[in-house]
Amino acid sequence: MATSIWFWVVFNAFVLVLLAIDLGIFHRKAHEVSLREATAWSIVWIALSLLFAGGIYLYAGARPATEFLTGYLIEKSLSVDNIFVMVLIFSYLGVPARYQHRVLFWGILGALVMRGAFIAVGALLLSTFHWVIYIFGALLVVTGARMALREEQPPDIEGNPLVRLASRFIPMTPRYHGQSFFAIENARRVATPLFLAVLLVEFTDLIFALDSIPAIFGITRDPFLVYTSNVFAILGLRALYFVLAGVVARFHLLRFGLAAILVFVGVKMLIDGFYEIPVFIALAVIATILTVTIVASLVIPKEKWEESRKQRAESRELPRG
């Protein structure tokens, strides 16, 4: 599917039109995005993704369509972890609710450019050096294991190296100036907290892209499918943020599901030269893992889970007589 340049031209033109409509018409004026509006937009983005998958099915068949859907599902599920960090960023900087969509819009626009560059480099490496896939697979297995075993801690935003670097070289003001990223104070041009929020959103996506893009390459080697599944997931991230921002903390077991998905895809890449797991089975496995961990998060309250985990830790520390 990646053989024709027109695929890329038409798709990117389509994305630019969608973004222009989004910012120029529906969000031209800063306002607080309601749950109803965010839910409606989430449905629109998911519907567009499914329509695109249907178009792939009609044009190229079931396998490429399934590869797109699997990549989209991986990216969508990993973005939930991304949303949790965005909530902390907005809370730390005190970003007013009516300006959060603007930050996400420009942050995600930059993320699309970065993802495109990452995918181009990844595709070039895989086409030139096939053994790179084993490095990607090993990285995913290690990342998944670390995600499952590490203690859950909120990211240190104040100690973030990007925050320190930006504060050192860019004059900043703690005051907001409407929806502007820069303002004039005391005859000097300064960056507002909204600009810092965009930088942090970009940095967060950069970190998450290091996991998600190799994971999708574990499903398909077609750069067009990797790119389009990423783009559709990222475009829907803004609306998904406003839907899940208030309840994302309830999915406390989801990180174990995401860890299992990364390990599964990593293993799939490591055994690529010996056995190819059918993409239909991969889609079923990933969907099952997500469903189980989401349902378990809702059934088992976080407080009960933490208490049980603490009791297990204490029992292991008891001296044996």
Sequence and secondary structure as in RCSB ss.txt:
>XXXX:A:sequence
MATSIWFWVVFNAFVLVLLAIDLGIFHRKAHEVSLREATAWSIVWIALSLLFAGGIYLYAGARPATEFLTGYLIE
KSLSVDNIFVMVLIFSYLGVPARYQHRVLFWGILGALVMRGAFIAVGALLLSTFHWVIYIFGALLVVTGARMALR
EEQPPDIEGNPLVRLASRFIPMTPRYHGQSFFAIENARRVATPLFLAVLLVEFTDLIFALDSIPAIFGITRDPFL
VYTSNVFAILGLRALYFVLAGVVARFHLLRFGLAAILVFVGVKMLIDGFYEIPVFIALAVIATILTVTIVASLVI
PKEKWEESRKQRAESRELPRG
>XXXX:A:secstr
 TT HHHHHHHHHHHHHHHHHIIIIITSS     HHHHHHHHHHHHHHHHHHHHHHHHHH HHHHHHHHHHHHHH
HHHHHHHHHHHHHHHHHHT  HHHHHHHHHHHHHHHHHHHHHHHHHHHHHHHH TTHHHHHHHHHHHHHHHHHHS
      STT HHHHHHHHHS B SS  TT SEEEETTEEEE HHHHHHHHHHHHHHHHHHHHHHHHHTT   HHH
HHHHHHHHHHTHHHHHHHHTTTGGG TTHHHHHHHHHHHHHHHHHTTTT    HHHHHHHHHHHHHHHHHHHHHS
 HHHHHHHHHHHHHHHHS   
